[in-house]
Amino acid sequence: MRSGAKVAIVGGVFAVVAGGVGYGGYNLWNGVTGGETSVDTKAGDAPKTGPVTTDEVTATAKDFLAAWASGDSDRAAQLTNDPVTAGPAVAGYRAGAGVSKAVITPGAPVGAKVPFTVKATVTYKGVSKDWSYASELTVVRGQTTGRPLVKWQPTVLHPRLTATGTLRTGEAKTPAIKAVDHDGVELTAEKYPSLGPVLDELRKRYGAKVDGSTGVETYIDSGNEAVADTTLLVLAKGKPGTLRTTIDAGVQAAAEKAVKQYDKASVVAVQPSTGAVRAVANSPAGGFNAAFEGQKMPGSTMKIVTAALLLEKGLVKADQVAECPPNAMYYGRTIENLNGFSRNGATFGESFARSCNTAFIKKIDDVGDDSALGKEAKEVFGIDLQWKTGIRSFDGKVPEATGGGAAEQYIGQGTVQMNPLTMASITATAKDGRFRQPYLVAADLDDRTFAEAERELPASVARQLRAMMRTTATASYGTAVRPMASVRGDKGAKTGSAEVGGQTTSDSWFTAFADDLAAAAFVEGAGHGSTAAGPIVARVLNAD
């Protein structure tokens, strides 16, 4: 078992060095600065108000970093807005993490934020190793005292530390793993940053099931049995066990590069014929796995499921006319098309390709069951069946709704909750005609039972659904034509944009298939599906 290392500082040096505008060089260990505070409120003065000044930010950050570097946890805590929490955390930096030496270099302040770098040495049972990383702090004004104080948050000590996590150094709980893709190519968090949390969780679940031995590490103890610990530094290597995944290194590399251009974006690629996950990428990388665990409205990409429902009910056919007026009402809820467009005489297939909302809403009365969409999603597309992918994942939800709420669900709004994993799977099901549960590692590794849908898509429905998706990706009027123009092979797609309360711009969604690969992407607040999420999916589908 890992255990926190309590290391005495014997001859150790903790220092803060110059490194940015407004900072003078100093080494607290040698007592050059004495830790003076130049920004405290003088006795008798009324507390200051208003934004913190540049001088206050500079001086407060300097004093806090100096106190932290010297190991003076009490002093460091009093320079924060939450000393009760900050004190033990700063104290644990030396005791729990085993840091025997640290040099902290502040950068130039940017407003109230101060970036800094840490170069430390970690020591455990006579073994030492250098440890370097960057973080930042923010200076705020105290609500009661008016003093400038460091806004306490765990990321001050390390950018990956959480409120429930604790820095530790000791023997690993489980052996490390050497994760490889389906062809045996090694997968590392350094080369594929989005896989960082995925690899951490795979190690937690399968490290003891593959042939390996433990080593000594500095890590973040998550404090939660359900959440994987995060390795930050390896002091002494154990023998990693090899774990084969379904990832394709080439597709993963393309996915990583594609999402990186956005602040909040995710993409997943799935093989329709098997359910094997070929790529999972997020921006920002290394944090919450939104691609697998996100819960967002998918917008018009949900029309794949709605179209399948209407086709199964015999209420529409791809080549038959379906009304597409500028707006439609259901139980007092008015649904409009983008910019109020309409299309007289359009077939249902054309309405799908143009993403005509009203062509779908006009058919709800004929379905005669407001809960039918949720049933279709579960019975045919495997949504909300408790998938066992190999890591934590959310497998979608279409809660029961009535009236206007049901109308919103038909176009992927309201209470529908999806993520790139579920939308890629929905597209894979449309392509293959049968739901195959997505997975990252083989089921026989831990005797998992994959979820199974109640029934397959009827052959005629599957053919029409694929044909409509192909039209969306290739016809001149299709909303997915531009991003899919470069994609090779048999291809089909569906665009989506989800209007979210509080956002001035809708979320961008896009899902598509090309031969035996399906992918779905989400970009927060990026507008139409074809402009942001679409190019991400195209790059993934084009990966060699």
Order of alpha helices (4+ residues) and beta strands (2+ residues): beta-alpha-alpha-alpha-beta-beta-beta-beta-beta-beta-alpha-beta-beta-beta-alpha-beta-beta-alpha-alpha-beta-beta-alpha-alpha-alpha-alpha-alpha-alpha-alpha-alpha-beta-beta-beta-alpha
